[in-house]
C-alpha cells in the first residue's frame, strides 16, 4: 500500500473542504441569539487535515486570518456547501444557504477563531428561518455545530 505524502496546506493549490465539528464547543465560544452573533468560533485548527493528505500549518493559519479580515464585511458564511449538491441537493443555489459573515479573525494558539454575524436575510431564507435554527443549535448543543472551510 502506497503512503500518502503529507504536505503543508499552504503549498496545496486545489480547493479543499475541512470540517471543524465542535467549532462552537471551545471554552470561550458564546452565542448572542438576539443579535445573531457567534463569538470566538474556531474557523480552522492547526494539524493534520484528516482525509486530505496535508497539514494545516502556521502559514495557513495566517492566510485564513488575512482572508477573513481582508474586507470590511468579512467573508461569506453559509449553512452548507452548495457546490457538489451540498446538504439540500443539487438544486441549491449558494444564495439560498447564505447565513451571514465571518469577521474579526485572530490566531489563538493553534486555531484561527472568529465571529459569525448572521444577516437578517437568514431569517427569511427560502430554506426557512436559518437564524432561529442556528442560534438554537449553537446555544443548546454547541458540540453538534461546526464550521467547514473552503479555500484554494
Backbone bond lengths (Angstrom), bond angles and torsions (degrees), N, CA, C in turn:
res aa  C-N    CA-C-N  psi(-1)  N-CA   C-N-CA  omega(-1)  CA-C   N-CA-C  phi
1 X - - - 1.450 - - 1.526 108.87 -
2 X 1.310 115.95 129.99 1.462 121.99 -179.47 1.525 109.86 -79.68
3 X 1.351 115.42 132.23 1.469 120.41 177.29 1.517 110.23 -79.09
4 X 1.328 116.00 140.63 1.460 121.10 174.97 1.515 109.25 -75.43
5 X 1.299 116.67 136.44 1.457 121.22 175.41 1.522 109.18 -77.66
6 X 1.299 116.72 130.12 1.459 121.82 175.78 1.524 107.67 -91.29
7 X 1.312 116.30 124.79 1.462 121.23 178.43 1.514 108.82 -122.57
8 X 1.298 116.11 159.72 1.463 119.91 175.08 1.515 108.54 -71.84
9 X 1.311 116.93 138.36 1.457 119.70 -177.20 1.516 112.13 -65.24
10 X 1.316 117.67 -24.39 1.456 119.02 178.99 1.526 110.84 -69.57
11 X 1.341 116.94 -12.15 1.454 121.64 176.10 1.528 110.72 -99.06
12 X 1.309 117.20 -6.71 1.465 124.17 -175.44 1.518 108.51 -87.20
13 X 1.331 118.26 131.55 1.455 118.82 -175.13 1.525 113.78 -119.40
14 X 1.309 118.78 22.63 1.460 122.02 176.15 1.524 108.81 -110.31
15 X 1.352 117.06 153.84 1.467 118.87 177.12 1.521 110.49 -59.99
16 X 1.308 116.53 140.42 1.457 121.58 -176.80 1.521 109.03 -135.13
17 X 1.317 116.33 142.17 1.458 121.58 173.01 1.516 107.84 -118.96
18 X 1.292 116.99 125.24 1.455 122.03 179.52 1.508 109.20 -123.14
19 X 1.309 116.07 136.34 1.459 119.71 -179.26 1.508 109.51 -102.44
20 X 1.301 117.28 135.14 1.450 123.29 178.98 1.530 107.20 -123.05
21 X 1.346 115.28 67.36 1.460 119.74 179.78 1.518 107.76 -64.49
22 X 1.288 116.30 138.23 1.450 120.51 -175.85 1.518 111.90 89.35
23 X 1.318 116.44 10.53 1.462 120.81 -179.23 1.516 111.54 -58.58
24 X 1.328 116.14 -24.85 1.453 120.75 -178.94 1.521 112.13 -99.68
25 X 1.322 118.23 4.16 1.459 121.41 -177.37 1.521 112.30 -92.48
26 X 1.317 117.15 -6.73 1.454 122.10 -179.68 1.525 109.96 -60.65
27 X 1.305 117.66 148.49 1.454 123.23 -174.18 1.510 116.88 -54.34
28 X 1.330 118.39 -33.27 1.463 120.52 -176.43 1.521 112.87 -91.99
29 X 1.320 118.21 -2.87 1.453 121.82 -178.65 1.524 110.49 -66.34
30 X 1.337 116.15 139.53 1.460 120.29 175.12 1.523 109.89 -146.53
31 X 1.322 114.48 157.18 1.457 121.65 -179.07 1.519 109.44 -117.41
32 X 1.320 116.40 126.52 1.457 122.52 170.48 1.524 104.95 -107.18
33 X 1.338 116.27 86.27 1.470 121.87 -173.57 1.523 111.99 -63.35
34 X 1.318 117.01 -35.44 1.468 120.53 -178.20 1.524 111.54 -63.19
35 X 1.339 116.30 -41.71 1.461 121.05 -178.55 1.525 113.20 -98.23
36 X 1.338 117.84 -2.69 1.456 121.78 177.83 1.509 113.70 67.05
37 X 1.334 116.31 45.62 1.461 119.99 -179.69 1.527 109.34 -124.12
38 X 1.322 115.22 126.97 1.463 122.32 172.87 1.521 105.75 -103.33
39 X 1.315 117.23 112.82 1.459 121.74 -174.69 1.529 111.72 -97.08
40 X 1.321 115.18 134.87 1.465 123.87 174.80 1.527 114.10 63.80
41 X 1.320 116.70 43.91 1.462 120.56 172.80 1.524 109.78 -81.96
42 X 1.322 117.42 142.45 1.464 121.46 177.84 1.524 109.03 -76.63
43 X 1.319 116.38 119.08 1.459 121.85 -179.44 1.522 110.75 -85.97
44 X 1.326 116.74 -41.19 1.462 121.93 178.94 1.527 107.98 -156.05
45 X 1.330 116.35 147.82 1.457 122.37 -177.16 1.523 110.05 -123.71
46 X 1.314 116.08 138.17 1.460 123.18 179.06 1.528 110.25 -65.56
47 X 1.324 115.15 143.10 1.459 120.87 177.14 1.514 111.05 130.38
48 X 1.332 116.27 -170.81 1.473 119.64 -178.21 1.521 112.03 -61.42
49 X 1.312 115.55 134.55 1.462 121.44 173.48 1.521 105.39 -89.47
50 X 1.312 115.88 88.02 1.457 121.79 -172.11 1.526 112.25 -52.71
51 X 1.314 115.35 129.23 1.450 121.59 179.15 1.515 114.95 82.02
52 X 1.334 117.29 -0.76 1.462 120.31 -177.10 1.523 113.28 -113.41
53 X 1.330 117.49 -12.09 1.459 120.42 175.13 1.508 116.36 77.92
54 X 1.307 119.00 22.57 1.454 121.47 174.39 1.523 110.32 -150.97
55 X 1.321 114.74 174.35 1.460 121.34 -175.75 1.529 109.72 -116.90
56 X 1.331 115.92 137.18 1.462 121.64 172.08 1.524 106.26 -78.52
57 X 1.321 116.65 119.70 1.456 121.61 -176.04 1.532 111.03 -112.86
58 X 1.332 115.74 -177.73 1.468 120.64 -179.97 1.529 111.97 -60.55
59 X 1.327 116.38 -37.93 1.465 120.04 179.96 1.528 109.89 -64.03
60 X 1.327 117.20 -40.51 1.460 120.66 178.42 1.521 110.75 -62.96
61 X 1.341 117.06 -44.00 1.465 120.22 178.68 1.529 110.26 -57.68
62 X 1.315 116.08 -44.23 1.464 120.54 -179.78 1.532 110.93 -64.78
63 X 1.342 117.15 -40.68 1.464 121.04 179.42 1.528 111.20 -64.25
64 X 1.320 117.11 -41.89 1.464 120.65 179.81 1.527 109.60 -65.45
65 X 1.330 116.77 -45.26 1.477 120.45 178.42 1.521 111.01 -57.30
66 X 1.321 116.76 -47.12 1.471 120.87 -179.51 1.526 111.12 -64.25
67 X 1.317 116.92 -39.85 1.466 120.44 -179.71 1.523 111.50 -63.16
68 X 1.325 117.07 -44.34 1.467 121.14 179.59 1.521 110.53 -64.41
69 X 1.316 116.97 -40.41 1.466 121.27 -174.51 1.532 114.15 -88.29
70 X 1.320 117.41 -0.93 1.460 121.81 -174.03 1.532 113.60 -59.46
71 X 1.304 117.84 -48.56 1.466 120.68 -178.08 1.521 111.74 -105.28
72 X 1.317 116.19 164.37 1.462 120.95 179.76 1.521 112.95 -61.69
73 X 1.336 115.72 -33.26 1.465 120.21 -175.15 1.521 114.02 -86.48
74 X 1.330 118.65 -9.89 1.458 120.69 -174.69 1.516 109.70 83.09
75 X 1.335 116.97 -157.42 1.465 120.48 179.62 1.524 109.99 -117.85
76 X 1.323 115.20 154.62 1.454 121.50 -177.83 1.525 111.66 -59.82
77 X 1.301 114.72 143.51 1.456 122.00 175.38 1.524 107.13 -127.61
78 X 1.318 115.62 127.46 1.461 121.04 -177.83 1.514 109.86 -120.41
79 X 1.326 115.84 162.09 1.455 121.15 177.05 1.519 111.34 -68.05
80 X 1.321 116.98 -35.63 1.461 121.85 -177.31 1.514 108.61 -153.42
81 X 1.313 116.40 173.22 1.462 120.59 174.85 1.521 108.85 -79.85
82 X 1.320 118.68 115.64 1.462 119.52 -179.96 1.529 112.54 -74.63
83 X 1.336 116.80 -28.26 1.454 118.99 -179.57 1.534 109.81 -70.62
84 X 1.296 116.70 147.91 1.459 121.35 179.39 1.515 113.41 70.78
85 X 1.306 117.55 20.18 1.462 119.92 177.20 1.509 112.79 101.14
86 X 1.328 117.75 -40.84 1.459 120.43 -179.93 1.514 112.87 55.77
87 X 1.279 117.39 -169.43 1.457 123.46 -177.85 1.521 112.63 -66.74
88 X 1.340 116.71 -34.98 1.453 120.89 -174.29 1.522 113.61 -92.02
89 X 1.322 118.38 1.96 1.457 121.20 178.38 1.514 113.22 96.10
90 X 1.307 115.06 176.55 1.468 122.12 -173.42 1.523 114.41 -63.14
91 X 1.315 118.06 -20.40 1.461 120.04 -176.49 1.528 112.90 -83.87
92 X 1.311 118.19 0.39 1.456 121.11 -177.49 1.526 111.34 -76.98
93 X 1.303 115.35 128.31 1.455 122.22 172.88 1.522 106.89 -95.15
94 X 1.324 117.24 143.37 1.465 121.40 -176.47 1.527 113.02 -53.61
95 X 1.311 117.11 -35.25 1.465 119.91 -177.61 1.526 111.99 -68.03
96 X 1.328 117.55 -24.79 1.463 121.25 -179.01 1.526 112.86 -69.27
97 X 1.323 117.16 -23.32 1.467 120.72 -176.85 1.531 112.07 -114.60
98 X 1.337 116.21 12.35 1.464 121.52 175.67 1.533 108.22 -69.37
99 X 1.336 116.44 125.96 1.464 119.04 -178.66 1.522 113.71 -116.80
100 X 1.329 118.01 -20.46 1.457 119.03 -178.89 1.511 111.81 167.69
101 X 1.327 114.66 -147.73 1.462 122.00 -176.16 1.529 110.85 -137.76
102 X 1.325 115.54 141.37 1.464 121.90 170.67 1.526 106.89 -90.12
103 X 1.326 116.32 132.97 1.466 122.36 -177.29 1.522 109.88 -140.40
104 X 1.328 114.60 172.49 1.465 122.03 171.15 1.527 112.40 55.37
105 X 1.330 117.25 47.25 1.464 121.11 179.44 1.523 110.28 -72.59
106 X 1.315 114.50 140.95 1.465 120.86 177.27 1.522 108.65 -151.40
107 X 1.312 114.98 151.82 1.457 120.01 178.16 1.516 107.78 -91.50
108 X 1.323 115.01 123.90 1.461 121.91 176.81 1.519 107.08 -127.57
109 X 1.339 115.55 105.53 1.458 119.93 -177.72 1.516 110.58 64.79
110 X 1.327 117.01 -121.03 1.461 121.66 -177.90 1.528 112.81 -99.91
111 X 1.342 117.52 20.25 1.462 121.27 -176.62 1.517 111.77 -133.50
112 X 1.325 114.33 152.87 1.459 120.06 163.88 1.518 104.58 -98.49
113 X 1.314 115.60 122.54 1.461 121.07 177.02 1.517 108.91 -111.55
114 X 1.309 115.58 154.63 1.450 120.33 179.34 1.514 110.40 -159.01
115 X 1.302 114.77 179.01 1.459 121.91 -179.56 1.520 108.40 -113.65
116 X 1.321 116.76 133.51 1.459 122.11 175.81 1.524 107.25 -99.65
117 X 1.325 115.58 121.47 1.462 122.32 178.65 1.520 107.83 -106.54
118 X 1.317 117.15 111.80 1.456 120.45 178.42 1.525 109.84 -72.52
119 X 1.326 115.82 138.55 1.460 121.08 175.26 1.522 109.52 -85.01
120 X 1.338 116.38 151.79 1.473 119.88 177.76 1.520 111.48 -57.14
121 X 1.337 115.94 -28.40 1.467 120.90 179.20 1.520 112.91 -62.21
122 X 1.333 117.38 -21.54 1.472 118.86 178.87 1.531 111.91 -69.48
123 X 1.334 116.45 -14.96 1.473 120.35 176.22 1.522 112.07 -78.94
124 X 1.332 116.82 -21.33 1.466 121.17 -175.60 1.534 112.10 -122.94
125 X 1.304 116.36 28.81 1.467 121.50 -179.79 1.525 111.03 -62.91
126 X 1.322 117.98 148.33 1.468 120.04 173.43 1.535 111.75 -59.12
127 X 1.319 116.74 -16.55 1.465 122.10 179.93 1.525 112.71 -96.40
128 X 1.317 117.27 9.59 1.465 121.41 178.27 1.519 111.82 108.54
129 X 1.314 115.78 -173.13 1.459 121.78 -179.59 1.522 108.76 -82.15
130 X 1.332 116.22 87.70 1.462 121.64 -177.55 1.528 111.56 -71.31
131 X 1.322 117.56 -28.62 1.468 122.07 175.93 1.525 109.40 -57.26
132 X 1.322 115.98 -54.99 1.465 121.49 -178.34 1.530 111.15 -60.74
133 X 1.319 116.14 -45.06 1.462 120.62 179.75 1.528 111.32 -59.78
134 X 1.338 117.22 -50.52 1.468 120.71 -175.28 1.524 112.86 -69.86
135 X 1.329 117.84 -41.28 1.469 118.77 179.80 1.531 110.77 -67.39
136 X 1.328 117.17 -36.15 1.462 120.18 177.63 1.528 110.92 -67.90
137 X 1.324 116.89 -46.24 1.468 120.73 178.74 1.524 111.19 -60.33
138 X 1.324 116.85 -49.08 1.467 120.66 -177.71 1.524 111.84 -64.92
139 X 1.320 118.07 -32.83 1.466 121.86 178.62 1.524 111.62 -76.10
140 X 1.332 116.30 -45.47 1.464 121.26 -174.24 1.523 113.62 -79.80
141 X 1.326 117.43 -35.83 1.460 120.55 -173.79 1.531 110.53 -147.62
142 X 1.334 118.07 69.90 1.461 120.79 -175.39 1.529 113.62 -61.17
143 X 1.326 117.71 -23.77 1.464 119.22 178.75 1.518 112.10 -71.97
144 X 1.324 118.07 -19.14 1.464 121.77 179.46 1.521 111.49 -84.65
145 X 1.313 116.80 -19.24 1.462 121.31 -177.76 1.519 109.81 -90.12
146 X 1.308 116.34 151.25 1.444 120.00 179.12 1.511 111.62 -157.68
147 X 1.312 114.46 172.62 1.460 121.34 177.11 1.522 108.34 -120.37
148 X 1.295 115.88 149.51 1.448 122.24 176.77 1.517 106.34 -132.31
149 X 1.303 116.66 125.88 1.453 120.62 -174.69 1.526 110.05 -103.48
150 X 1.317 116.02 138.12 1.464 122.11 172.90 1.523 106.30 -112.92
151 X 1.335 116.09 131.42 1.455 119.52 178.23 1.517 109.79 -155.11
152 X 1.324 115.49 165.86 1.457 121.95 179.10 1.498 108.80 -110.16
